[in-house]
Amino acid sequence: MGGHHHADVLVDPTRRRRANLILWILLAPVGVLAFVATILLWPAGGITKTPLNDVFDTANGVELSIGTVTRTVSETCPSTQGLDEVGGKELLCDVSYVSPEAGGASFVLEVPPETTQSRPLVAGDKIKYLDLSHTTDSSAPYVFVDFVRSTPLALLGIIYAVVVCLVARWRGLRALAGLVGGLAFIVGFMIPALLEGRSPMLVGLTTSTVVMFAALYFAHGFSARTSTALLGTLFGLGVTAAIAVWATDAAALTGATDDAALTLSTVVPQLSLSGLLLCGLLIAGMGVLNDVTITQSSAVWELAEIAPHSTAGQLFASGMRIGRDHIASTVYTIAFAYAGAALPILVLVSLYDRPLVDTLTTGQMAEEVIRILVGSIGLVLAIPVTTAIAVAVVKATGSGAGPAEAVSRPTGRRALVQQPSAAAPDSPRPAGVPVDAGRHPDA
């Protein structure tokens, strides 16, 4: 008996195939619907874009150029030079000497006060600026636009990829590939479909479903636990979509709360801003849903491995103890993430002399609050559903087999379960955690 592997207790091949068949019977129609919807909603490519050329192309001859700061000093502002001669006053400000990337003589660039207050320009900074020297005789023919951030962003992205691959190894690399593929699908399908006036809700549901199918199976492999997590994720997305539709209508959210939305309403009149808000809620929610569902599914499998004779009720109770901790942490993670993103708005509204309730119910703040609440409800409900599905699948694969089915058991250090006492033959068997038990293959 000591030579048998513990998988004899945990997995029954016949029951495993049956469980996988049941999962695919549930998932296949959703996958087919998503595939058909992708074909039907696929953008035709005939988008008539209102030309939004570079926002800085305000006049012929105006160029957006790149340069490197050589030094920053405090001296007379170029825009106020000569005012003393006409009865005005010259002012001091921070100016930077910039060397153009395209070559040529250095020039003086007046730095906006809001920039110097938060991040003064220093030697070595690469910046973008408007060159108005060919269109104006102004004393300040160069206008600061922004910093060039490509190098630090690329470096941070490389560090992120290296850390993920070092810690998660091949699974981390597959997850990164899935992320790139998901973003490519969003850019190649979702955004053009929205611009062509397709239903934002259908586009959002289709996009999130396709991305979750591809990302989960690609990152975690084809297994029962991955299928279980996918079922839980799809359930959470459905709940999120239903509540989001109701909340958007009940709270009369228009989506027209910032400059970007107002610009879209002008240049893409066929695009529903409230529908765009719904689509955004789904895309924002699928990532965190994937996180909690795959964790719950894996947790149930691990519990079944170390306690293979636990009943379904015991497995569910243990899984939900983990799930409750996950709910508690993830709920405030979502809230704090949105609060951090909306921090400038929160600081601004705190300065208004009006009750907090009135502030929170304004259009812009109400959108943030509803994002938090809708996403959290879908997440919370997905956890018990995923846990229940995982328990059902685990039991169907043969995990937790009863005494009659556990024909062979390992002994010694690899023992997973203790023998029942003679006094209580039908009592639940306590599980002993193996010291060096290998990981049993995904069902």
C-alpha positions as CSV (number, residue, x, y, z in Angstrom):
1,M,0.0,0.0,0.0
2,G,2.9,2.3,0.7
3,G,3.8,2.4,-3.0
4,H,0.5,3.9,-4.2
5,H,0.4,7.6,-5.0
6,H,-2.1,9.7,-3.1
7,A,-3.8,10.7,-6.4
8,D,-5.6,7.2,-6.1
9,V,-7.6,8.8,-3.3
10,L,-8.1,12.2,-4.8
11,V,-9.0,11.5,-8.5
12,D,-11.2,9.0,-10.1
13,P,-10.6,9.3,-13.9
14,T,-14.2,8.4,-14.8
15,R,-15.7,10.9,-12.5
16,R,-13.1,13.5,-13.5
17,R,-14.2,13.1,-17.1
18,R,-17.8,13.4,-16.1
19,A,-17.1,16.6,-14.1
20,N,-15.2,18.2,-17.0
21,L,-18.0,17.3,-19.4
22,I,-20.6,19.0,-17.1
23,L,-18.4,22.1,-16.9
24,W,-18.0,22.2,-20.7
25,I,-21.8,21.7,-21.1
26,L,-22.2,24.9,-19.0
27,L,-19.4,26.9,-20.6
28,A,-19.7,25.9,-24.2
29,P,-23.0,27.8,-24.9
30,V,-21.5,30.9,-23.4
31,G,-18.3,30.6,-25.4
32,V,-20.3,30.0,-28.6
33,L,-22.5,33.0,-27.9
34,A,-19.4,35.2,-27.3
35,F,-17.9,34.0,-30.5
36,V,-21.0,34.7,-32.5
37,A,-21.4,38.1,-30.9
38,T,-17.8,38.9,-31.7
39,I,-18.5,38.1,-35.4
40,L,-21.8,40.1,-35.5
41,L,-20.4,43.1,-33.6
42,W,-17.0,43.1,-35.3
43,P,-16.3,46.6,-36.6
44,A,-16.7,47.0,-40.3
45,G,-13.8,49.4,-40.5
46,G,-15.8,52.2,-42.1
47,I,-15.6,54.6,-39.2
48,T,-15.9,58.2,-40.3
49,K,-13.6,59.8,-37.8
50,T,-14.0,63.5,-37.1
51,P,-10.3,64.5,-37.5
52,L,-8.9,65.1,-34.1
53,N,-5.5,66.1,-35.2
54,D,-2.8,67.0,-32.7
55,V,-4.5,69.3,-30.2
56,F,-1.5,71.6,-30.6
57,D,-1.8,72.1,-34.3
58,T,-3.5,75.4,-33.8
59,A,-1.9,77.2,-36.6
60,N,0.3,76.6,-39.6
61,G,3.9,76.5,-38.7
62,V,3.3,75.4,-35.1
63,E,5.5,72.4,-34.2
64,L,5.5,70.1,-31.2
65,S,9.1,69.4,-30.5
66,I,11.3,67.6,-28.0
67,G,14.3,69.0,-26.1
68,T,16.5,68.4,-23.2
69,V,16.8,70.8,-20.2
70,T,20.4,71.9,-19.6
71,R,19.7,74.1,-16.5
72,T,16.9,75.9,-14.7
73,V,17.4,79.3,-13.1
74,S,15.3,82.1,-11.6
75,E,15.4,85.2,-13.8
76,T,13.1,87.7,-15.6
77,C,10.2,86.0,-17.2
78,P,10.5,86.1,-21.0
79,S,6.8,87.0,-21.3
80,T,7.3,90.2,-19.1
81,Q,10.6,91.5,-20.6
82,G,10.3,95.1,-21.7
83,L,7.2,95.9,-19.6
84,D,9.3,98.3,-17.4
85,E,9.8,100.5,-20.5
86,V,6.0,100.9,-21.0
87,G,5.0,101.4,-17.4
88,G,4.6,97.8,-16.5
89,K,6.7,95.5,-14.3
90,E,9.0,92.7,-15.2
91,L,8.5,89.6,-13.0
92,L,10.9,86.9,-11.9
93,C,10.1,83.2,-12.6
94,D,11.7,79.9,-13.2
95,V,13.1,79.5,-16.7
96,S,14.8,76.6,-18.3
97,Y,17.4,76.5,-20.9
98,V,16.5,73.8,-23.4
99,S,18.6,72.1,-26.1
100,P,16.4,71.0,-29.1
101,E,16.6,67.3,-29.9
102,A,16.6,68.1,-33.6
103,G,19.7,70.3,-33.2
104,G,20.2,74.0,-33.1
105,A,20.9,76.7,-30.5
106,S,19.5,76.5,-27.0
107,F,16.7,78.7,-26.0
108,V,14.9,80.0,-22.9
109,L,11.6,78.3,-21.9
110,E,9.3,79.8,-19.3
111,V,8.1,77.2,-16.9
112,P,4.4,77.3,-15.8
113,P,4.0,78.0,-12.0
114,E,1.8,74.9,-11.6
115,T,4.7,72.7,-12.9
116,T,7.3,74.3,-10.7
117,Q,5.2,73.9,-7.7
118,S,4.9,70.1,-8.2
119,R,7.9,69.0,-10.3
120,P,10.4,71.7,-11.2
121,L,12.4,71.0,-14.4
122,V,16.0,69.9,-13.7
123,A,19.0,69.3,-15.9
124,G,18.6,66.2,-18.0
125,D,14.8,66.3,-18.2
126,K,13.3,65.6,-21.7
127,I,10.3,67.7,-22.4
128,K,7.8,68.5,-25.1
129,Y,7.3,72.1,-26.1
130,L,5.5,74.2,-28.8
131,D,7.7,76.0,-31.2
132,L,5.9,79.2,-32.2
133,S,9.0,81.0,-33.4
134,H,8.0,80.7,-37.1
135,T,4.5,82.2,-36.5
136,T,5.0,85.0,-33.9
137,D,7.4,87.7,-32.8
138,S,6.5,87.2,-29.2
139,S,9.1,87.4,-26.5
140,A,8.1,83.9,-25.4
141,P,8.0,81.9,-28.6
142,Y,8.3,78.5,-26.8
143,V,5.6,77.0,-24.7
144,F,6.1,74.1,-22.2
145,V,3.7,71.2,-22.9
146,D,4.7,68.1,-21.0
147,F,7.5,65.8,-19.9
148,V,8.7,62.9,-22.1
149,R,8.1,59.8,-20.0
150,S,8.8,56.9,-22.4
151,T,12.1,55.8,-20.7
152,P,10.9,55.5,-17.1
153,L,7.6,53.9,-18.3
154,A,9.5,51.3,-20.4
155,L,11.9,50.6,-17.6
156,L,9.1,50.1,-15.1
157,G,7.3,47.8,-17.5
158,I,10.4,45.7,-17.9
159,I,10.9,45.5,-14.2
160,Y,7.3,44.4,-13.7
161,A,7.6,41.7,-16.4
162,V,10.9,40.4,-14.9
163,V,9.5,40.3,-11.3
164,V,6.3,38.5,-12.5
165,C,8.3,35.9,-14.4
166,L,10.8,35.4,-11.6
167,V,8.1,34.7,-9.0
168,A,5.4,33.0,-11.1
169,R,7.7,31.6,-13.7
170,W,6.0,30.2,-16.9
171,R,2.6,30.9,-15.5
172,G,3.6,34.5,-15.0
173,L,4.9,34.7,-18.5
174,R,1.6,33.2,-19.8
175,A,-0.4,35.7,-17.7
176,L,1.6,38.6,-19.2
177,A,0.9,37.2,-22.7
178,G,-2.7,37.0,-21.9
179,L,-2.7,40.6,-20.7
180,V,-1.2,41.8,-23.9
181,G,-3.7,39.7,-25.9
182,G,-6.6,41.1,-23.9
183,L,-5.5,44.7,-24.4
184,A,-5.0,44.0,-28.1
185,F,-8.6,42.7,-28.3
186,I,-9.9,45.7,-26.5
187,V,-8.1,48.1,-28.8
188,G,-8.9,46.1,-32.0
189,F,-12.5,45.1,-31.3
190,M,-14.1,47.0,-28.4
191,I,-13.1,50.6,-29.1
192,P,-13.8,50.5,-32.9
193,A,-17.1,48.7,-32.3
194,L,-18.1,51.5,-29.8
195,L,-17.1,54.2,-32.3
196,E,-19.4,52.5,-34.9
197,G,-22.3,52.9,-32.6
198,R,-22.7,49.2,-31.4
199,S,-24.5,48.6,-28.2
200,P,-22.0,49.4,-25.4
201,M,-23.5,46.7,-23.1
202,L,-23.3,44.0,-25.7
203,V,-19.8,45.1,-26.7
204,G,-18.7,45.2,-23.0
205,L,-20.2,41.7,-22.2
206,T,-18.7,40.2,-25.4
207,T,-15.3,41.7,-24.8
208,S,-15.1,40.7,-21.1
209,T,-16.3,37.2,-21.9
210,V,-13.8,36.6,-24.7
211,V,-10.9,38.1,-22.7
212,M,-11.7,35.9,-19.7
213,F,-12.0,32.7,-21.7
214,A,-8.7,33.4,-23.4
215,A,-6.8,34.8,-20.4
216,L,-7.9,32.2,-17.8
217,Y,-7.2,29.1,-19.9
218,F,-4.0,30.5,-21.4
219,A,-2.6,31.5,-18.0
220,H,-3.9,28.7,-15.8
221,G,-4.2,25.8,-18.3
222,F,-7.2,23.7,-19.3
223,S,-8.4,22.1,-16.1
224,A,-11.5,21.8,-14.0
225,R,-10.4,24.3,-11.5
226,T,-9.9,26.9,-14.2
227,S,-13.3,26.1,-15.7
228,T,-14.8,26.5,-12.3
229,A,-13.1,29.9,-11.8
230,L,-14.4,30.9,-15.3
231,L,-18.0,30.0,-14.4
232,G,-17.7,32.1,-11.3
233,T,-16.3,35.0,-13.2
234,L,-19.0,34.9,-15.8
235,F,-21.6,34.8,-13.1
236,G,-20.1,37.8,-11.5
237,L,-20.0,39.7,-14.8
238,G,-23.7,38.9,-15.4
239,V,-24.6,40.2,-11.9
240,T,-22.4,43.3,-12.4
241,A,-24.0,44.0,-15.8
242,A,-27.6,43.6,-14.5
243,I,-27.0,45.9,-11.4
244,A,-25.1,48.4,-13.5
245,V,-28.0,48.7,-16.0
246,W,-30.4,49.3,-13.1
247,A,-28.1,51.7,-11.2
248,T,-27.3,53.8,-14.2
249,D,-30.9,54.3,-15.0
250,A,-32.1,54.7,-11.4
251,A,-29.4,57.2,-10.6
252,A,-29.8,59.0,-14.0
253,L,-26.1,58.8,-14.8
254,T,-25.3,60.5,-18.1
255,G,-21.6,59.8,-18.3
256,A,-21.1,63.5,-19.4
257,T,-19.1,64.6,-16.4
258,D,-15.7,65.5,-17.8
259,D,-14.1,67.1,-20.8
260,A,-13.2,63.8,-22.5
261,A,-16.9,62.7,-22.4
262,L,-18.1,66.1,-23.7
263,T,-15.6,65.9,-26.6
264,L,-16.8,62.4,-27.4
265,S,-20.4,63.5,-27.5
266,T,-19.4,66.1,-30.1
267,V,-17.2,64.1,-32.4
268,V,-18.9,60.7,-32.0
269,P,-22.6,61.6,-31.6
270,Q,-23.7,58.0,-32.2
271,L,-21.9,56.9,-29.0
272,S,-24.0,56.7,-25.9
273,L,-22.1,58.1,-22.9
274,S,-24.2,56.3,-20.4
275,G,-23.6,53.1,-22.3
276,L,-19.9,53.8,-22.4
277,L,-20.1,54.1,-18.6
278,L,-21.7,50.7,-18.4
279,C,-19.1,49.2,-20.7
280,G,-16.3,50.7,-18.5
281,L,-17.9,49.1,-15.4
282,L,-17.7,45.7,-16.9
283,I,-14.1,46.0,-18.1
284,A,-13.0,47.4,-14.8
285,G,-14.8,44.6,-12.9
286,M,-13.5,41.6,-14.9
287,G,-10.0,41.8,-13.6
288,V,-10.8,41.7,-9.9
289,L,-13.5,39.1,-10.5
290,N,-10.9,36.9,-12.1
291,D,-8.6,37.4,-9.1
292,V,-11.1,36.3,-6.5
293,T,-12.6,33.4,-8.5
294,I,-9.4,31.7,-9.4
295,T,-8.2,32.1,-5.8
296,Q,-11.4,30.5,-4.5
297,S,-11.3,27.7,-7.0
298,S,-7.6,26.9,-6.2
299,A,-8.3,27.1,-2.4
300,V,-11.0,24.5,-2.6
301,W,-8.7,22.1,-4.6
302,E,-5.9,22.6,-2.1
303,L,-8.3,21.9,0.8
304,A,-9.5,18.8,-0.9
305,E,-5.9,17.6,-1.4
306,I,-4.9,17.9,2.3
307,A,-8.3,16.7,3.6
308,P,-9.6,14.4,0.9
309,H,-12.3,12.8,3.1
310,S,-14.0,16.1,4.0
311,T,-17.7,16.3,3.2
312,A,-19.0,18.8,0.7
313,G,-20.4,20.9,3.6
314,Q,-17.0,21.0,5.3
315,L,-15.2,21.9,2.1
316,F,-17.7,24.7,1.4
317,A,-17.4,26.1,5.0
318,S,-13.6,26.0,4.8
319,G,-13.6,27.6,1.4
320,M,-15.9,30.4,2.5
321,R,-13.7,31.2,5.6
322,I,-11.0,32.0,3.0
323,G,-13.6,33.7,0.8
324,R,-14.8,36.0,3.6
325,D,-11.2,37.2,4.2
326,H,-10.9,37.7,0.5
327,I,-14.1,39.7,0.4
328,A,-13.0,41.9,3.3
329,S,-9.7,42.7,1.7
330,T,-10.8,43.1,-1.9
331,V,-13.8,45.3,-1.1
332,Y,-11.7,48.0,0.4
333,T,-9.1,47.4,-2.2
334,I,-11.6,48.4,-4.9
335,A,-12.8,51.4,-2.8
336,F,-9.3,52.7,-2.1
337,A,-8.3,52.2,-5.8
338,Y,-11.2,54.3,-7.0
339,A,-10.6,56.8,-4.2
340,G,-7.0,57.1,-5.2
341,A,-7.9,57.7,-8.8
342,A,-10.5,60.3,-7.9
343,L,-8.3,62.0,-5.2
344,P,-8.1,65.4,-7.0
345,I,-11.9,65.4,-7.2
346,L,-12.3,64.4,-3.5
347,V,-9.9,67.2,-2.5
348,L,-11.7,69.7,-4.7
349,V,-15.2,68.9,-3.5
350,S,-14.1,69.0,0.2
351,L,-13.5,72.7,-0.4
352,Y,-17.1,73.4,-1.3
353,D,-19.3,74.7,1.4
354,R,-22.0,72.1,1.0
355,P,-23.1,68.9,2.8
356,L,-21.2,65.7,2.1
357,V,-24.3,64.0,0.9
358,D,-25.0,66.6,-1.7
359,T,-21.3,66.3,-2.9
360,L,-21.5,62.6,-3.2
361,T,-24.7,62.7,-5.3
362,T,-23.3,65.0,-7.9
363,G,-22.8,63.4,-11.3
364,Q,-19.1,62.9,-11.2
365,M,-18.9,61.6,-7.6
366,A,-22.0,59.5,-8.1
367,E,-20.3,57.7,-11.0
368,E,-17.3,56.8,-8.7
369,V,-19.6,55.7,-5.9
370,I,-21.7,53.5,-8.2
371,R,-18.5,52.0,-9.7
372,I,-17.4,50.9,-6.3
373,L,-20.8,49.5,-5.2
374,V,-21.6,47.7,-8.4
375,G,-18.2,46.2,-8.7
376,S,-18.2,45.1,-5.1
377,I,-21.6,43.5,-5.2
378,G,-20.7,41.4,-8.3
379,L,-17.4,40.4,-6.6
380,V,-19.0,39.4,-3.3
381,L,-21.7,37.3,-4.9
382,A,-19.2,35.6,-7.2
383,I,-17.2,34.2,-4.2
384,P,-19.9,31.8,-2.7
385,V,-21.1,30.8,-6.2
386,T,-17.5,29.9,-7.3
387,T,-16.9,28.1,-4.0
388,A,-20.1,26.0,-4.4
389,I,-19.2,25.1,-8.0
390,A,-15.6,24.2,-7.0
391,V,-16.9,21.9,-4.2
392,A,-19.3,20.2,-6.5
393,V,-16.7,19.6,-9.1
394,V,-14.1,18.4,-6.6
395,K,-16.6,15.9,-5.2
396,A,-17.5,14.8,-8.7
397,T,-13.9,14.1,-9.6
398,G,-13.6,11.6,-6.7
399,S,-12.0,13.9,-4.1
400,G,-13.4,13.3,-0.7
401,A,-14.1,9.6,-1.5
402,G,-15.8,7.7,1.2
403,P,-14.1,4.8,3.1
404,A,-15.3,2.2,0.5
405,E,-13.9,4.2,-2.4
406,A,-10.5,4.9,-0.8
407,V,-9.1,1.5,-1.8
408,S,-5.5,2.5,-1.4
409,R,-3.9,5.0,0.9
410,P,-0.3,6.2,1.2
411,T,1.6,5.5,4.4
412,G,4.4,7.2,6.3
413,R,5.4,10.7,5.5
414,R,3.1,10.9,2.5
415,A,0.0,10.0,4.4
416,L,-2.8,12.4,3.8
417,V,-5.4,11.1,6.2
418,Q,-5.3,9.4,9.5
419,Q,-7.0,6.1,10.2
420,P,-10.3,6.4,12.0
421,S,-10.4,5.3,15.6
422,A,-12.2,2.1,16.4
423,A,-14.5,3.9,18.8
424,A,-15.8,6.1,16.2
425,P,-15.7,4.4,12.8
426,D,-18.1,6.8,11.1
427,S,-16.7,10.0,12.6
428,P,-15.1,12.5,10.2
429,R,-11.4,11.7,9.6
430,P,-9.1,14.4,10.6
431,A,-6.7,15.4,7.9
432,G,-2.9,15.4,8.4
433,V,-1.0,17.8,6.2
434,P,1.7,16.0,4.3
435,V,5.3,17.1,4.8
436,D,6.4,16.5,1.2
437,A,3.2,15.6,-0.6
438,G,3.4,16.4,-4.3
439,R,0.9,18.6,-5.9
440,H,-1.9,16.5,-7.4
441,P,-2.6,17.3,-11.1
442,D,-5.4,19.6,-11.9
443,A,-8.7,17.8,-12.4
